[in-house]
């Protein structure tokens, strides 16, 4: 029997990661589509009528809770959340299937085991309408969903990096370099997402583009200087990096 699923998460890196881990642990599962926001998820669920949907709770447009409340009750729902332990306890109390970001292999395997058991027994998904109403009162209602995690490669190792720990991003020829501090070392990781797409997923108040190829974490700026040519140079905390600001972005530093 073919089991179809849809993944809905506004962070493409996490969608790709979950898709790869599901392929490893449940190769028979057919991922028929992925969605980047709540409205798209609802449309795809309506089109494909999947057996399972993995829903990020915090998505643009419609939250995962709102999507779950509108879909056919024949679909099994697994929520994916980055909320704190207090909110996770609410899921546990209601016996809802969920995955906590960053998604860990052991937790994913347990979720897969439960889903396989339900599908084998042909269990009808529980009516979660009342539960969703209760959860909506517990979970934060801020619907603005900025990128929270970056999956990046350091050599052969793939790391999941909290966005707030990034010092700055710098576009290279085929990659974007992600610079982070690990202990006393500054580490360069690589992602394939173009800088132009990455900027759209970042909080513009927390990350400033200072050059066509550079985006900096504002909280990591130590200060600015000028070079002999009069260019504004950004110095990064706990880093030797000195990043030149393009003239188009010098207005950002008028008060510094």
Secondary structure, DSSP 8 states (H G I E B T S, - for coil): --EEEEEE-S-HHHHHHHHHHHHHH-TTEEEEEEESSHHHHHHHHHHH--SEEEEESS-SSS-HHHHHHHS-TTSEEEEEE---HHHHHHHHHTT--EEESS--HHHHHHHHHHHHHHHHTT------HHHHHHHHHHS---------EEEEEETTEEEEEEGGGEEEEEE-SS-EEEEEEETTEEEEEEE-S-HHHHHHHS-TTTEEEEETTEEEEGGGEEEEEE-TT--EEEEETTS--EEE--GGGGGGGTT-
